[in-house]
Amino acid sequence: MEIRNDVKIEFYKISFRKEKDVYVVWTENSSNFIEIPASSFLTIELLQKGKTPNEVAKILKNKYDEQYDVVDFIQEMTKLGFVRSINGTPIPSNQEKRKRFSLIKKEHISWIYSKPFLILYFSVIALATLVLIFNPMYFPSYSDLFFTDSYIVVLAVSFVVGLGLVFLHEFSHLMAGKAAGIDGYFSVGMRLYIPVAETNLTQLWSLPRKKRFIPFLAGMLTDAVIWSFLIFLLWFSDLNFIVLDDLVPIVKMIILLLYYSLFWQFLLFIRTDLYYAISNMFGCRNLYGDSWSFVLNNFLRLFKGKREKLQIPEKEQRVVRIYAPLMLVATVFSVLFFAFWGLPIFVAVFFEGVNLFFVGFQGNLEPLVEGLVLICLTGLQIFGFLFFIIRGSLRLRSRLISRS
């Protein structure tokens, strides 16, 4: 729809929260939360009062001594799902508000993340850490993954257990969000070339900064509590309080998977839970995206002599200047490491799986199943890497063209 300078705009009910010199704005109709300066917030207020874009532009000009394209602002707000109607004509909404576990309410689970229980969780984790310090044999080894001689059983069990741990991790984010009074949903995303499960908690930005930390870190907290429980199981078994027998290798395998999960969160050059917590601590709403814009901007200046003014608040630019070089180096190292070491291994295992699969056709079921599992698991990783390279190349090309 064409938007003229004399139209009347009706927004959905706007909610907002002021943070220092910016406003966080959202509506119940849209899943988008945006951060806008005072001039943009004033634009919304004036349009809500029935002012036309032309009248709003004049008011902003007088107040800020700058020229504002109010029509362009309205178009962007319309794309984000904030505009209900233009000149009385309803705007179709493409926003789908997804809710999961709607029967679970804040009052049902807020106690789980209350201060007394958080103290209990951290006390348990601290005690388990002491047990580990005085019993270093509980520290995992890579060999703990191979709790049996059958690779197919190792792959199948570790895959199922891994899925269960991922679900508990992401479910914890969702429950912590609900305990804070917001909804979320599960989705699948990419971290570099790795497909990952994730919980969308966009509504977190409607909360004060201090209340966002627990939902961000709830998954890690759950991982650490489960780890503590398993360390206690090993300890109690050695003290003959309980009998684990053949379950000990399974417990050690799960502990190893939890170490991988917790270590993953410290890879701050991708958007992990700890990355979001640190971004929140420094007040950076899109540290990863802003850092890549910073890198691209310096790349254009270096090779084309062009440099655009980035729309990044001054307080966030200081963090971006530190984070961006570290992110770039770590990303390049990670991609090259996988390309020259990881990918050849996955390709070799993939073709070994193909060989086992065809051998299985001769009447042996075990190599048939083992080959199929290897094909699926390694094929997914190879596809993820190729998808990352192709998507990244297309995005880089598009951004370079748009800035040239």
N, C-alpha and C positions, 0 to 999 in steps of 0.2 A: 504494500500500500504506500502510495506517495504521501509524504508528510510535508505540508506547507507551513509557512510562518504564521498562519492565522488560525490554526486548528486548536481544538480543546482536547486536553489529555486527561484521561481518568486512570489512575493507578490502582492496583490491588492494595489492600491495607498494608501499609509500610511499617515495618518494625526496625528499630535501629538501636545502636549503642555507640556512644562517643568514646573514642580512645585517643587521648591527647589531642592531636590536630587533625584527626580523620574520623570518619563515621563508618561503622560496619552496618550495612543495610541488607534487609531480606524481607521476603513476604511469605505467607503461608502457602501461596500458590506455587512458588518457585523453589527449587532445590539449590538455587544459586545464592551465595553470600558474597557481596562485593564490598570493597573498601574504597571510599570516595572522599575527596577533600571537601572542605566546607562550602566551596563555591558550587560543587555538584549537588550537595545536599540542599543548599538554598534553591537551586534550580528545581529540584523535586517539590519542595515546599511551595514555590511560586506557581508551578504547573498544577498542583493539587488545589490551589486557591482559584483556579480558573483563568490564570494568565496565559496568553498565547506565547508561542516561542519568540516572536518578535518583541513582545513586551518584556519577556524575561531577559532577553539578550541586552536590552537597553538598561535594565536595572543592574545587571551584572557588570556592564561596561562602566556605569557610574560608580559602583561600589568598589570594583577591583582594578579599574582602568585597563582592562584587557578585553579583547574581542572573543566572544564565546559562540561556538556553533551549536546552538540548542537543538536544532533539527537532528544533527548527527548524534547528539546525546540521547534523544528520544528513540532514535532507531536502534541504538545499542541496548537501551533499557527494554525495548520491545523484544529484541532477540533473546534477552535473558529471562523473559517471562514476567516482567514487572508491570507492564501496561495492560490494563483491562480493556480499554476502548479508546478510539480516536474519532472525535466528532460524533460520538454515540455509536459508532460501528464496533462491535465486539472483536477483539483480537483472539484468534484461536490459540489456545495454550498447548504447547508441545512438551510441557513439563509433566513428568510422571512422578508423583510422590510415592516412593516405595517404602512400605513398612514391613518389618518382619517381627515375628513373635509379639504380635500386638496385644496378646492376653497378658503379657508380662508388663506390669506397671512399675513406676518409680517407687511407690510405697512398698512393693513386694520385695525389692532387692537393694534398696538404698543402704540397708544395714551392712551389706557385704563389703562396701567401700567406706564405711564409717571409720572415724578415727580410732576407736578401740580395736577394730578388726585389722586395720592397717598396721597398728603397733604389733598385733599378734603375728601377722604375716612376716613382718620384718624380723621379729624375734625368732621365729622358726627358721628363717633363712640364715640369720646370724649363727644360730646354734648348729645348723647343718654345716655351715662353713667351718666352724671350730672342729666338728667331728672329722671333716675332710682334712684339715690341717694336721690333726693328730693321727689320722689314718690315711696317709697318702696313697695307699694301695687302692682306695676307692676312686682315685683320679682315673678317668677313662683312657684307654688306648684304642688306636684305630682297629686293632684286632678284635675288640669287643663287638664290632658289628657282625663278625662271623661267628655267631653263637652256635652254628651247626655246620657240618661239612657240605651240606647241599646248598649251592648258590641260589637255586630257584626258591628254596624255602627262605633263605636270607633276604632275597629281593622282595618276595611276596609279603613276608611278615614286616620287614622294615618299612615297606611302602604303606601298608595298612596302618601300622602304628604311627608313621609319620603323618598320614592324613588325619588320624585321630588327634594328634598333638596340634596340628595346624587348626583343626576345628575348634579345639578348646582355647587356643590362643586368640583366634578371631572372635569367637563367641564372647570371650572376656572383654574385648573392646566394645562389643555391642551392648553387653550388660552394664558395663561401666558408663556408657553413654546414656542408657536408660535410667541408671541410678542418678545421673546428673540432669535428667529431664528431657533428653533429646532422643530422636530415633536415628537408625542407621540401617544399612543393608550390606549383604555380602556381595562381592564381585571378584572378577579375575583381572589382574593387571600384569604389567611387565616391569621388572627392575633390571635395566640393561637388557641382557639376552635371556633372562630367567623368568619364566611364567610364575606368578605368585598369586596366592589368595589374599584378599584384602577386605577390610571393612570400611565402607564409606561413612564417614562421620562429619559430613560437610556442615551440619548444624552446630558443630562444636564452636564455630566462630560467633555464634550468638551468645556464648557464655563469656564471662570475664576470664582473663588470661589464666589466673590461678586455678580456676576450676577445670581447665583443659588438660592438665598434666596427668591426672589419674586415668581418664579414658585413653590418652596416648600411650601410657605405660602399663595398662592393665594386662596386656598380653604377656609382656616380659615378667610381670609379677606372677602370673599364673604359671609360666614356665619354671620360674625359680621356686615356687611353692611345691610343684610336682617334683622337681629335682630334689628338694629338701626331704620330701616324704620318701623318695627312693633311697637316698643316702641313709636315712634312718632305718629303712628295711635291711640294708646290707649290714649296718652296725648292730642292729638287734639280732640278726642272724648269727653274726660272729660271737655275740654275747650269749647265744643259745636261748634267747627269749622267744624266738620264733624259728620255724623250720622252713627254709626256702628250697633247699636241695637243687633240683633241676631248673628252678625259676631264676637262680642267680644270674646265669648268662643273659636271660631275657631282660632282667632289671638293668644289667650293665649296658646292654644294647640301647635301651630307652634313655638311660643317662647320657650316653654318647650323642644320641639324636638331639637331646635337650641342649647339650653344649653347642652343637652346630647351630641350633635355633637362636640361642642367646648370643653367640659370636656374630651371627648374621646381623643382629640389630646394631652392632658397633661399626658397620660399614656405612659411615656417615656420608659418603659420596653418592649414595643412592637414597631413596626416600624410605628409610626404615623408621621404626617406632621412635628410636632414640633421636634420629634426625628431626622428626616432628617436634619432639619435646624441646630440643635445643633451639630450633627455629622459633618456637613459642616463647622460650625464655628470652630471646633477643628481640622479640616482637616482629619477626620476619614472617609474613604470611605466605610468601612464595620464594623462599631462598633458593631452591633448586632451579626454578625457571628464571629468576632474576640473574642467577649466576651464569647460566648458559647465555642469556642475552648480553651480559657483560663480556663473556668470552668472545661471542660472535662480533660484538661491537669493536673490540680490540683487534680481532682478526681482520675486519674490514679496514680499520685504520692502518694496520701494518701492510696489507697487500694492495689496498685500493686507495689509500689516503683519505678515506671517508670515516666519519664518526658521528653517530647520532646522539642526541641528548636522551639518556635513558630515563624513563618515568619511574624511578626508584627513589623513595624518600631518603633524605640525607642520612638519617640515623641507621637505615638499613644498608646503605652503600658501604659503610665501614665494615660491616660483617661480610658483605658480598665480596669485597676486595680481598679478604682473608680466605674465605671459603672457596671462591671460584678457582684459583690456581690449584689448590689441593684437590678439589673435585675433578678438575681436568686431568691432572697427572694420574690420580688414582683410577679414573675411568679408562684412560688410554692404556695404563698398565694392565688393568683387568681384562680389557678386550684383547690385547696382544697376547697375554698369558693364555687365555682360553683358545685364541686362534692358533697358536703355535704348539701348545701342549695339551690343552683340554680337548679341543675339537678332533685332532687326530686319534686320540684315545676313544672318544665316542664313536667316531667313524669306524675304527677297527672293531670295536665291540658290536656295533650295528651289523657289520657284515659277518661277524662271527655268529650273531643271532640269526641272520639269514641262512647261514650254512647249517646251523643246528636245526632250524625250522624244516629245511628240505631233508635233512637226515632223518628227522622224525617221521616223515612220510613213509619210510621203509618199515614202519611198524612199531617204533619205539616212542612211547608217549612222552617220556621225560624230556628228551631233547627238543621235541616239538613244542611243548609248553615253555621250556626255558628259552628257546629261540624267540618265541612270540613275545615273551616278557621283555627280553633284551631289545627287540626291535621297537616295541612301544616306548620304553623308558628312554633309550638313547635317541630314538627318532624325535621325540618331543623336545629334547634338549637341542638337537641339531636344527630343528625347525625354529625354535626360539631364537637361536643365534642368527640364522639367516634372516628371520623376520626383523630382528633388531637392526641389522646392517642395512637392509632395504628400506625400512621405515625411516631410519635415521638419515640415510642419504637423501630420500625424497623430501623430508622436512628441512634439511639443511639447504637443499637446492631451492625450495620454495621461499625460505627466509632470505637467502642471498638475492634472489630475483626481486622480492618485494622491497629490498633496501637498495637495490642498484639504480 
